[in-house]
Amino acid sequence: MKKLAYFIVFIIAVTIVFYGADPVLSRTIYFKEVLDNRLTVLIKSNPDSKVFAVNILAKGRSALEPEGKTGISEFVNRMMLKGTKDYDAEELSRALDYNGVQLTLHDNPYIPYDDRYTSQAFAFVKLETIDEFAEPALGLLAQIVGYPTFPEDRIEEVRGEIQGVLGMNMGSTYKNAASLFRKELFPESPYSKDVMGNMRTISSITQSDLVTHHAILYSPENIIMAVATNIPPEICIQMIETELGGLTNVGYDYPAPQYVEPISDRARTHKYMDKDQVYIYYGNIVPGMDNPSYPALKIATSALSTRLKLKLREEQGLAYSVGSGISLYPELGVFVASMGTGYRNFNQAFSGIRNEIRKLQSDGITEQERTNTTNSLWGSMLSRNLARINQAYYMALHEYLGVGFQYWDSYIEKLRAVTTQEVQAAAVKYFPYDSYVLATVGKK
């Protein structure tokens, strides 16, 4: 993966040297409009692909869930393909296939650690087809997002699917550690909720609950719609207005995202599971993407992740999996160093994580490490952005996080401007050492 990332960086660099700028970016047109129904539409148009991709981001996923109905957003998303105002489930499936539409409305629970797009902060609907089928695809999207019927005869089927995933998650030290960590870090916040809910809350959800929650979650004023396409923006926005401009708002009083203060002491929490593995989640609240310190913090976190993998997994053989990263929410981020290890190695593994953090805080990073980390981050960004559907996803996400939907066009320059001193300062200021949440699951 690293070789691929460096190769992509090399190709782009050569292109810039010979042509003065990325030719795709030079032909890219960005467009933003808020429709009369207050639906926010973002469009990125360039001729590098014939794929038509849409990401719908519905804000405040967990914050909008009623008391005792945790997981209802997941339930809603899984029901939206079961029937709409104009199509039953079979007719909708045939129409989607006929127009080459691929839809994603929830995470695949059978791919471990592949929940990058799942967040307590938002729900999503992803659509892909080709430009030729954009107009009928948008019509189908309007049906799915705006007019699902939640047929009674499919509710128990979907409830069973969710309960099956919940049962599988109960045996995962990784899933349990993540949940335990959030509940300790966000004790009074919607971010502490599990997106899948639990057996009790999922069992309590009725058709009426689904209809009511859908109307609030997917009201146009609560949606950011991002499109990546080859179609000119003026034509694309006309199609969107025709197909989705008629969706109506419910007039709900949406709560604003709330900042949560970092933990100021040491909080430890453990859940026993009779497994030889113990999973560690260790971290605290840090600045979000809209903070000027974020690029330096991102480099520090990525450099730490590389060191943890090298020292604790490759050299010491302590880890099944290990790394560090930042999860992003409006107005804040969450730094996490996570590790799966044998329970007998817990003390050595936990000390190893803290030692690598302390080394980075005291010694900083070299200029070469800063360059390598920056290039790796850029290569990772380019790899993800090869697919139009990811372009649409990140456009919507960055708009929601307050940095603007064109953020990634300037991302590499922000990273390159970071000095080694700024990386060390970010590690000293934000990495958890004296103040943290430690959540562990397994034997201990």
ABEGO torsion letter per residue (X at the ends): XAAAAAAAAAAAAAAAAAAGBBAAAAABBBBBBBBAAGBBBBBBBBAABABBBBBBBBBGAAAABBBGABGAAAAAAAAAAAEBAABBAAAAAAAAAAAGBBBBABBBAABBGAAAABBAABBBBBBBBBAAAAAAAAAAAAAAAAABAGBAAAAAAAAAAAAAAAAAAAABAAAAAAAAAAAAABAABAAABBAAEBAAAAAABBAAAAAAAAAAAABAAABBBBBBBABBAAAAAAAAAAAAAABBBAGBBBBBBBBBBBBABBBBBBBBBBBABBBBBBEBBBBBAABAAAAAAAAAAAAAAAAAAAAAAAAAGABABBEBBBBBBBGBBBBBBBBBBBAAAAAAAAAAAAAAAAAAAAAEBBAAAAAAAAAAAAAAAAAAAABAAAAAAAAAAAAAAGAEAAAAAAAAAAAAABBAAAAAAAAAAABBAABBBBBBBEBX
